[in-house]
Structure formats: C-alpha cells, structure tokens
C-alpha cells in the first residue's frame, strides 16, 4: 500500500516537473523549465496548505487571496508549457509580489507575512539565471523591492477586517516565520545542490577536454601572439620535442623552441587572416628537439582570440617516420634502377657473347648436314642442330622477357590481314603438327577480310607461343587456331584470338600459376616436357600491350583453350582487292540510277567502279545532308547509304528521304557490327544490309532483289 502510494506521488511529481521538457530544446532551457515547474509545484503546495489552515481558523478572505494567487500560478505554469518562458516567469514574479502585498495589508505586519520575502529573494535566483537573464533578474528585484517598500510604508501593524484575526497575530507570526525559514532552507539547499552539480559537470567537461587534448596524435602548442611566449602544450608536444616537463617551457619565450623563420610565418598568417579568425596555414616544417634531433612535421597554425587577447594554436603532426620511409624507398628505388640497368647490360653482353658462338655452331651443323657424312653421324648432327636451335630459342625468350619487363617494347602500326597472318602460322607449324599425328584447324571469321593497323610481329609471337605450348602438351586429337570479330565500328574492330588443343589440360589449382615467370604446372611437367616456363609469361605481357588479357579455359585430361581480345584500328587507306574476272561474270542491270552516299573516298571509288561495271549510273554524295538534297532533285531506283557520315548520319538521311519517297529501296552500307544489327536497320527503314568489306556477288544479289527493273 505504502509503495503504491509512493509510486503514485512520484508519478504525479514527474508529470508536473517534466512538463514542457522537449528533446529539441537545449539542456540549459530544459533545466530552466524543470526549475520553474518545481517552483510552481512548491508554491501551490504551500498555498493549498495555507488555504486549509485559513479555512480552519475562519480567515476566509486570506483563503480567497491564496486561491486567487494559486490560480494565477497555474496560468503561469501553462504559459511555460506553451513555450512563453519569459512571460511565465514575469507573471509568476508579479503574482508572488502582489500576493505578499495583499496578505501583508489584509493581515497586518504583526502576522509576519513579510517573512516570505527572504525565501522569495532566493527563489528569484532559482528561477532566473544571473548570466543569461540579467535584465529579467533586475526587473524581478526592482518589483520585489518596490513591493517590500510598499508593505513597510503602507501596511498597518494590525488589520481587523477578518473577524477571528484579533486573537491570532502571535500564532500567525510564529507559523509564518517557521514556514519562511523552512522555505529559505529548502531553496538554499536547492541552490547549493545546483551549484555543486554544475561544478561537477564543469570539472568532468574539463577532464574530458584535457583527455582529448593530451591523447591527441598531434602535438599542440598555445602561443601568446602579443607577449611571444609559450602558454600551454599537450603531452604529445612534449614527447615530440623531447621535453621532460611542461613547466620547463610554459611562460618561456617562443624562440626557445621555434626559430625566427617559424615566428615570421606565424605573424604573416595572422596579418593575412586579419578580420577573419577562421583562416589558418598548413604546411611542412622541421623542428629541433631538446636533444638536437630533427622532427619533420605537418603543421597547422590557427590564430584565435580569447578575452580580446591574441593567441596562436600550433598543431604538429609527426612525419619523421614517413620521411625516413620515403627516403629509404628512394634509396631502394635507385638501387633497383642501378640493378636493373646492370641486368640489362649483362643480358645484352651475354646475348652477344652467346649468340656469336651459337651462330657458329648452328651454321657449322647446317654445313655438315649438307656435306658428305657417315650414316652413323646423322643422328649426332641432328642432335647438335636441334640443341643449338633450342638454346637460341631460350636466349631469345629471356631477352624478350627482359625487354617487356623494362618497358622497352613498343607496338608498331602496320597493315595486317588477319586471315593471311593465321595462314602463315598454319604453314609455319603444319610440319610439326603432322609429325605428331595431330590435325591443325584454322577457323577465321568471314568478316575479317579488311586490313588492320597493328603489330604483326608481336601478334605472331603471341600466337606462336600459344601454338608451341599446345603442340608440346598435345599427343592426340587436334589444335585449333581461330579469330573472330566480336564487335566493330567504322574505325576499329574488337577481335578475339583463340588457340585450342586436346592435350593434357591444366589442373584448376595451377591455372593462375602457369602465367608466372619460370613456372610450369608442376615439376613432373618440367622434367617430362622441358621448357623454361617463360612462354606464357611473355605471351601474357605482350597481350597486355594490346590492352587485353590472356585468359584460360582448361580441364585436366581434356585440353585447354587460351584466348584474348584486341581492339585493332581498321586501315581506311587499304586498297580493296576485287577479282575482275569474277565481277565480269555478274550480269548487267542496264540503265539503273543509284544514289551512293559514302564519306570515305576509297570505298566510294571501289563501289562506283563495281556499279559502273554492272551498267549502273552512280550519283555520289559525301554526307547525309548532300544525299537528301540530291535525292530531292533527281529520280533514283535505289539508294545505297553508309551509316556513319558527317553532318547527317545514314539513318537520319534515310528518314528524310522516306518523306520524299516512302517506297524507294534502300541498302545500308556499313562497317559497324552489333547485336541484332540487321533487324534494327530493317526497323529503321532499310530493306537490305551490306557489311564492309563486301563481296561483289553479295552486293549484286541484293541490288538485283530490290531494283524495280532488271535489264
């Protein structure tokens, strides 16, 4: 029962005291609201207690005054709830003063109501802050002093308006004195407790700030910009400059730690930031510690003012280890560069020294094979030739690897026909493939007839390495060399190259290792098949020069596929080969007028030559806009339009032409390749598509299917 009553009273107290407290208010504002609510609650308790006693003694006028005052205090409480904080306090102060004036007048000074002025003076400091509301506090004291003077001058010693008061002055005097003393004690205790809490909070905050200050990774100095002395520093600053105790430097001149150049920088910063204290300076400086050790640091200087006195805050971040590491790295880099140059010179010298005798050995073995020799000497001569040639391959591989590692390999841009390149490789390896009883397949995309600008030698080297690798590890089945066009535009094409075999394959856990220098799948492979492990490493690095990546798809026991993609520029100046004999066999169309829109002069010349051979009258346009204008002025049976042209592209040009003649047959003439290209172009109004480079018979067949009149 008692616990339930205590919980009820506590809940009632908290509901009143914490009314008006909100998260969006500051902590100070919430504390002020709570103190005001506590004041109102205490006053109401005292007021209603007085009302009960006044009714008991029959002092009804005093009871009525107390009830009126209580009502006004409740109004002030509601003003506080609705965020009218200042108005609520003013109303409470005026109401309390008015209540004391009326009660002193109604009961007389002998009743001792003026004793309540003592706790009231304390209450004002309880509900009004000295620092933040000085004007409000002054107003409260002024009103209180005026009301106190009024009571002293105007209130009678005894007032007999109330019937029963004549015999109660002593009792009222004593009770009011006791209540005033209790209230004074309570408010004194409350003020002392608040001050104690504030002092504890300030100490905790200072301790927190000091902890952050002294555990910072930056050394911090506070310098007096006017007296040019050191006023404070943190523990990290003492540690950086090897100072034993803060007392050794606090109050000392700046030049005991900082050079004239440093102080000059600090002063210039202050001059530059005059009128804007937020500006500072950051940069690298060096300092000398007490033990004459150099400290390299990143320094942040911020000028600030406190009580109209100017200071500098110097934050120092130690960079000594970073500087030393950087210095060590530079030394290591220089050593590595010297070692690399020495290695290059060594390999160059060794190349010369090894190639010269090897050239003599290979030449002599070839001469011996061409001369008369004993039959039993043939095997020895072949071993001599094969071993010397293998040695030459090994030396070339090491030199190539060194060139690539040192970044001395640059790709050339020469005209290359991919189909021809792959046929050369087929011829180069066909004898070796046949000797092992394998099939050699070459799969070249039909769309790769155009010439590209690239480095044929390096492409040949990559594919040769991959074919040699496949040949070494394949004992039955086949080796496939392939190339296909992945995508294309009028300027360049993406081509995928591939070498596939049905050899021993590579275990999944070894597929990344084999691309490392001097590494093979395992030691058994090295013993059984030989080799240095450089072939794939060289191939991968060369592929990287083509902005590609050498990839592997392999299953142990089933074979391997090495593939990579390269983006190659199309040789726009290449002379397209036309088989005149084959063209002559194609029938003529007679008098047919065709509008040909093509911005490339070579392609225009080739197409015009073909069309003329078929009896077609060709009208030329070098861009889409000119094609539209010529179509508007003439009559044509067919339009042949390149997709990518200046000023207006082929699709836009055809759209404009369709507005003039919606039924005109149109063929897209393009080097671009993309997914669903034919379906897309048919949707855009073209009736046929001829990819570049084109085959004459294909172009002839598509024209024949579209023109309205065949001769």
Secondary structure, 3 states (H helix, E strand, C coil): CHHHHHHHHHHHHHHHHCCCCCCCCCHHHHHHHHHHHHHHHHHHHHHHHHHHHHHHHCCHHHHHHHHHHHHHHHHHHHHHHCCCHHHHHHHHHHHHHHHHHHHHHHHCHHHCHHHHHHHHHHHHHHHCCCCCCHHHHHHHHHHHHHHHHHHHHHCCCCCCCCHHHCCCHHHHHHHHHHHHHHHHHHHHHHHHHHHHHHHHHHHHHHHHHHHHHHHCCCEEEEEECCCCEEEEECHHHHHHCCCCCHHHCCCCEHHHCCCHHHHHHHHHHHHHCCCCCCCEEEEEEEEECCCCCEEEEEEEEEEEEECCEEEEEEEEEECHHHHHHHHHHHHHHHHHHHHHHHHHHHHHHHHHHHHHHHHHHHHHHHHHHHCCCCHHHHHHHHHHHHHHHHHHHHHHHHHHHHHHHCCCCCCCCEEEEHHHHHHHHHHHHHHHHHHCCCEEEEEECCCCCCEEEECHHHHHHHHHHHHHHHHHHCCCCEEEEEEEEEEECCCEEEEEEEEEECCCCCCHHHCCHHHCCCCCCCHHHHHHHCCCCCHHHHHHHHHHHCCCCCEEEEECCCEEEEEEEEEEEECCCCCCCCCHHHHHCCCCCCCEEEEEECCCHHHHHHHHHHHHHCCEEEEEECCHHHHHHHHHHCCCCEEEEECCCCCCCHHHHHHHHHHHCCCCEEEEEECCECCCHHHHHHHCCCCEEEECCCCHHHHHHHHHHHCCCCC
